[in-house]
Amino acid sequence: MVTAWVEACQAEGVLACAKHFPGMGRTLQDPARAMPVVDLPADQLKDQDIHPFRAAITAGVASMMTAHVAYRALDPSGLPATLSPAIIGRLRAEGYDGLVVSDALIMDGALQGRSEADAGVEALMAGVDVLLYPERPRDVATALERALAEGRLAPARVAEALGRIERAVASIGGQTGVATPTLAVDDVAQALLDLPLARGTAPALHAPIELVIVDDDLGGPYPASITSAVRDGLARLGVPLGEGGSKGVLVFAEPRAWKGRSGLGAEARALLAAQTASAALVALFGHPRLMAEIPDGPPVLVAWHRQRLMQGAVAHWLAHALGVRA
């Protein structure tokens, strides 16, 4: 599966990224809130957890992202992989010479006992080439310049990182025959229309449309993205909104580690139980496995993810069901 993903992405001119090296599937904490520790023997990590990354290397993956996780069998110092010369050195020893990208530097897993700026310097010194998502990029840039001036950060290390970035850019800049992506809301909406619903059949809808939001992604360390794009899309299409017609329940649920669970939370389940009995449709912006937690009754349209593109597509789907053409 890793090979298929990498090859498909890069065939279309997209630089794929395999993450989070050397493997984060065994963590029991969210690196956004703390630094997880994986205490497995080195042989088990090498034989099992690193195996998918070897497949990515063989497939020619353009970038690898590090984990803000400590693996004491690979680095007894207890540093997270993002800041560990030993762990990043192991990645290079696997034969990988592409970009190494840090996980987001706003996350607490990389900031144990250090500032964001210091974490950026340590990551670059450890072998990371690209520093992802610092909250204060100017502070990180200043810290890098200071470390260079003071001799703590070797010019050769910076040149190496910049060289890899330049090679990555050149690898896509000079491509010919790669189509410019043209995916639009209409395309996704049509794909949804062409598929049967995940549960039930398409309902007969009547205007106005009442939208009820069930957002399971609230309360974490970072704010969830908007839920208003369905309403905004319907308004642009001239669909009346409000009570008195058909009710649509919009369920937003991403897999977020801070939840500590794979399913919906108690509050989301309670709201669903209260709203689905009178709903004409449930639109699930999440994985189809969550359908098992949606009460029996209304048909379910699976839209997979809360991104604006999918919300806009659901707006078009609803408008189509009402006989409104964009």
C-alpha positions as CSV (number, residue, x, y, z in Angstrom):
1,M,0.0,0.0,0.0
2,V,2.9,2.4,0.7
3,T,4.4,1.7,-2.7
4,A,1.1,2.2,-4.5
5,W,0.5,5.5,-2.7
6,V,4.0,6.9,-3.3
7,E,4.0,5.9,-7.0
8,A,0.5,7.2,-7.6
9,C,1.3,10.6,-6.0
10,Q,4.6,11.1,-7.7
11,A,3.3,10.0,-11.1
12,E,1.0,13.1,-10.9
13,G,3.8,15.5,-9.9
14,V,3.1,15.4,-6.1
15,L,6.0,14.9,-3.8
16,A,4.8,12.1,-1.5
17,C,5.8,12.0,2.2
18,A,6.0,8.9,4.4
19,K,5.4,9.5,8.1
20,H,6.2,9.4,11.0
21,F,9.6,7.7,11.0
22,P,10.5,5.3,12.6
23,G,6.8,4.5,13.1
24,M,4.1,6.0,15.4
25,G,1.5,3.3,15.4
26,R,2.4,2.1,18.9
27,T,2.2,5.4,20.7
28,L,-0.4,5.8,23.5
29,Q,-0.2,9.6,23.7
30,D,-0.7,12.5,21.4
31,P,2.6,14.2,20.5
32,A,0.6,17.5,20.3
33,R,0.3,17.3,24.1
34,A,3.3,15.3,25.3
35,M,6.3,13.3,24.0
36,P,5.3,9.7,23.7
37,V,7.8,7.0,24.5
38,V,7.9,3.7,22.6
39,D,9.8,1.0,24.7
40,L,10.3,-1.8,22.2
41,P,13.5,-3.8,21.5
42,A,15.5,-2.4,18.6
43,D,15.1,-5.6,16.6
44,Q,11.4,-5.5,16.8
45,L,11.3,-1.8,15.7
46,K,13.7,-2.6,12.8
47,D,11.8,-5.7,11.7
48,Q,8.3,-4.4,12.0
49,D,7.8,-0.6,12.4
50,I,10.5,0.5,10.0
51,H,9.4,-2.0,7.3
52,P,6.9,0.3,5.6
53,F,9.5,3.1,5.4
54,R,11.8,0.7,3.5
55,A,9.0,0.2,1.0
56,A,8.7,3.9,0.6
57,I,12.5,4.3,0.1
58,T,12.4,1.5,-2.6
59,A,9.5,3.4,-4.3
60,G,11.5,6.5,-4.4
61,V,9.5,8.6,-1.9
62,A,10.5,12.3,-2.0
63,S,10.2,13.0,1.7
64,M,10.0,11.4,5.1
65,M,8.5,13.0,8.2
66,T,10.0,12.4,11.7
67,A,8.0,11.5,14.8
68,H,8.0,13.6,18.0
69,V,8.4,10.3,19.8
70,A,11.3,8.8,21.8
71,Y,12.5,5.3,21.0
72,R,15.0,4.5,23.7
73,A,16.2,1.3,22.0
74,L,17.3,3.4,19.0
75,D,18.5,6.4,21.0
76,P,19.2,5.9,24.7
77,S,19.3,9.6,25.2
78,G,15.5,9.7,25.1
79,L,15.4,12.5,22.4
80,P,12.4,12.4,20.1
81,A,13.2,11.2,16.6
82,T,12.9,14.7,15.2
83,L,15.8,15.8,17.3
84,S,17.8,12.6,17.3
85,P,21.0,12.3,15.2
86,A,21.0,8.6,15.9
87,I,17.5,7.9,14.6
88,I,17.8,10.2,11.6
89,G,21.2,8.6,10.9
90,R,19.5,5.2,10.9
91,L,17.1,6.5,8.2
92,R,20.0,7.6,6.1
93,A,21.7,4.2,6.7
94,E,18.6,2.6,5.2
95,G,19.7,4.2,1.9
96,Y,17.4,7.2,2.0
97,D,18.8,10.5,0.6
98,G,15.6,12.5,0.1
99,L,14.1,15.3,2.2
100,V,13.6,14.7,5.9
101,V,10.8,16.9,7.2
102,S,10.0,17.5,10.9
103,D,6.6,17.0,12.3
104,A,4.9,20.3,13.3
105,L,7.1,22.3,15.6
106,I,4.1,23.7,17.4
107,M,3.6,20.3,19.1
108,D,4.7,19.7,22.7
109,G,6.4,16.4,21.7
110,A,9.3,18.4,20.2
111,L,9.4,21.1,22.9
112,Q,10.1,19.2,26.1
113,G,12.5,21.5,28.0
114,R,13.2,23.7,25.0
115,S,11.8,26.6,23.0
116,E,10.4,26.3,19.5
117,A,13.4,28.2,18.2
118,D,15.9,25.8,20.0
119,A,13.9,22.8,18.7
120,G,14.3,24.1,15.1
121,V,18.1,24.4,15.6
122,E,18.4,20.9,17.2
123,A,16.3,19.3,14.4
124,L,18.4,20.8,11.7
125,M,21.6,19.8,13.5
126,A,20.2,16.2,13.9
127,G,19.6,15.9,10.1
128,V,16.2,17.4,9.4
129,D,16.1,19.3,6.2
130,V,12.7,21.1,6.4
131,L,11.2,22.6,9.6
132,L,7.4,22.3,9.5
133,Y,5.0,24.7,11.0
134,P,6.7,26.7,13.7
135,E,4.3,29.1,15.4
136,R,6.9,31.8,15.2
137,P,8.9,31.2,12.0
138,R,10.9,34.5,12.4
139,D,12.1,33.4,15.8
140,V,13.3,30.1,14.4
141,A,15.0,31.8,11.5
142,T,16.8,34.1,13.9
143,A,17.9,31.2,16.1
144,L,19.3,29.4,13.0
145,E,21.3,32.4,12.0
146,R,22.6,32.8,15.5
147,A,23.6,29.1,15.7
148,L,25.4,29.5,12.4
149,A,27.3,32.6,13.5
150,E,28.3,30.9,16.8
151,G,29.5,27.8,15.1
152,R,27.0,25.4,16.7
153,L,25.3,24.8,13.4
154,A,27.7,23.7,10.7
155,P,27.4,25.5,7.3
156,A,27.8,22.1,5.6
157,R,24.7,20.8,7.3
158,V,22.7,23.9,6.1
159,A,24.1,23.5,2.6
160,E,23.1,19.8,2.6
161,A,19.5,20.6,3.6
162,L,19.2,23.4,1.1
163,G,20.6,21.1,-1.6
164,R,18.0,18.5,-0.9
165,I,15.2,21.1,-1.1
166,E,16.6,22.4,-4.4
167,R,16.7,18.9,-5.8
168,A,13.2,18.2,-4.7
169,V,11.9,21.4,-6.3
170,A,13.8,20.7,-9.5
171,S,12.3,17.2,-9.7
172,I,8.8,18.6,-10.2
173,G,9.7,21.9,-11.8
174,G,11.2,20.3,-14.9
175,Q,8.5,17.7,-15.4
176,T,6.5,17.6,-18.6
177,G,3.3,15.9,-19.4
178,V,2.0,16.2,-15.8
179,A,-1.5,17.4,-15.9
180,T,-2.5,20.4,-13.8
181,P,-5.0,19.2,-11.2
182,T,-8.6,20.3,-12.1
183,L,-10.5,18.6,-9.3
184,A,-13.4,20.9,-8.3
185,V,-16.4,20.7,-6.1
186,D,-18.6,19.8,-9.1
187,D,-16.4,16.8,-9.8
188,V,-16.6,15.5,-6.3
189,A,-20.3,16.1,-6.1
190,Q,-20.9,14.2,-9.3
191,A,-18.8,11.3,-8.0
192,L,-21.0,11.3,-4.9
193,L,-24.2,11.4,-7.0
194,D,-22.9,8.5,-9.1
195,L,-22.5,6.3,-6.0
196,P,-25.2,4.6,-4.0
197,L,-25.6,6.0,-0.5
198,A,-23.7,4.2,2.2
199,R,-27.0,3.4,3.9
200,G,-30.5,3.7,2.5
201,T,-31.5,5.4,-0.7
202,A,-31.6,9.1,-1.7
203,P,-34.4,10.8,0.1
204,A,-37.0,13.2,-1.3
205,L,-35.9,16.5,0.1
206,H,-38.1,19.6,0.6
207,A,-37.0,23.2,1.1
208,P,-36.1,24.9,3.3
209,I,-33.1,22.8,4.5
210,E,-32.4,22.7,8.2
211,L,-28.8,21.8,9.0
212,V,-27.8,20.4,12.4
213,I,-24.1,20.2,13.2
214,V,-22.6,17.3,15.2
215,D,-18.9,18.1,15.6
216,D,-16.8,15.4,17.4
217,D,-13.6,17.3,16.8
218,L,-14.0,20.0,19.4
219,G,-12.0,20.3,22.6
220,G,-8.5,19.3,21.4
221,P,-5.2,21.3,21.5
222,Y,-5.9,22.9,18.1
223,P,-9.2,24.3,16.8
224,A,-11.2,22.2,14.3
225,S,-11.7,23.6,10.8
226,I,-15.0,25.2,9.8
227,T,-18.3,23.4,9.5
228,S,-20.1,26.3,7.7
229,A,-19.1,25.4,4.1
230,V,-22.2,23.3,3.5
231,R,-24.5,26.1,4.6
232,D,-22.5,28.7,2.6
233,G,-22.6,26.5,-0.5
234,L,-26.3,26.0,-0.3
235,A,-26.8,29.8,0.2
236,R,-24.8,30.5,-2.9
237,L,-26.9,28.0,-4.9
238,G,-30.0,29.7,-3.8
239,V,-31.3,26.9,-1.6
240,P,-33.6,28.2,1.2
241,L,-32.3,27.5,4.7
242,G,-34.2,27.1,7.9
243,E,-36.9,25.0,9.7
244,G,-40.1,23.7,8.1
245,G,-38.6,21.5,5.4
246,S,-36.1,18.6,5.4
247,K,-33.4,18.3,8.1
248,G,-29.9,17.2,7.4
249,V,-27.5,16.2,10.2
250,L,-23.9,16.9,9.4
251,V,-21.5,14.7,11.4
252,F,-17.8,15.8,11.5
253,A,-15.3,13.3,13.0
254,E,-11.6,13.1,12.2
255,P,-9.3,10.5,13.7
256,R,-7.4,12.7,16.3
257,A,-5.0,11.1,18.7
258,W,-6.0,13.5,21.6
259,K,-9.4,11.9,21.7
260,G,-8.0,8.7,23.0
261,R,-10.7,6.7,21.2
262,S,-11.6,5.6,17.7
263,G,-15.3,6.2,17.7
264,L,-17.6,9.2,18.5
265,G,-17.6,10.8,21.9
266,A,-20.6,10.6,24.3
267,E,-21.7,14.2,23.5
268,A,-21.8,13.6,19.8
269,R,-23.6,10.3,20.2
270,A,-26.2,12.0,22.5
271,L,-26.8,14.8,19.9
272,L,-27.1,12.2,17.1
273,A,-29.7,10.2,19.1
274,A,-31.7,13.4,19.6
275,Q,-31.6,14.5,16.0
276,T,-31.6,11.5,13.7
277,A,-35.2,10.5,14.3
278,S,-36.5,13.6,12.5
279,A,-33.7,13.8,10.0
280,A,-34.1,13.2,6.3
281,L,-30.4,12.6,5.8
282,V,-27.1,12.2,7.7
283,A,-23.9,13.4,5.9
284,L,-20.9,11.8,7.5
285,F,-17.7,13.8,7.2
286,G,-15.6,10.9,8.5
287,H,-14.7,7.3,7.9
288,P,-17.5,4.9,6.9
289,R,-16.7,2.7,10.0
290,L,-18.4,5.4,12.1
291,M,-21.7,4.6,10.4
292,A,-22.1,1.9,13.1
293,E,-22.5,4.7,15.6
294,I,-25.2,6.5,13.7
295,P,-28.7,5.5,14.9
296,D,-30.9,3.5,12.5
297,G,-33.3,5.6,10.5
298,P,-32.2,8.2,8.0
299,P,-30.0,7.4,4.9
300,V,-26.3,8.2,5.3
301,L,-24.1,10.0,2.7
302,V,-20.4,9.4,3.4
303,A,-18.3,12.5,2.5
304,W,-15.1,11.2,4.2
305,H,-13.5,14.4,5.5
306,R,-14.5,17.9,6.8
307,Q,-12.3,19.8,4.3
308,R,-14.1,22.6,2.4
309,L,-14.0,20.6,-0.9
310,M,-16.1,17.9,0.6
311,Q,-18.5,20.3,2.4
312,G,-19.0,22.1,-0.9
313,A,-19.7,18.8,-2.7
314,V,-22.3,17.9,-0.1
315,A,-24.0,21.3,-0.7
316,H,-24.2,20.5,-4.4
317,W,-25.5,17.0,-3.7
318,L,-28.3,18.4,-1.5
319,A,-29.1,21.1,-4.1
320,H,-29.3,18.4,-6.8
321,A,-31.6,16.3,-4.5
322,L,-33.9,19.4,-4.3
323,G,-33.9,19.8,-8.1
324,V,-31.6,22.9,-8.0
325,R,-29.0,23.0,-10.7
326,A,-25.7,24.9,-10.1
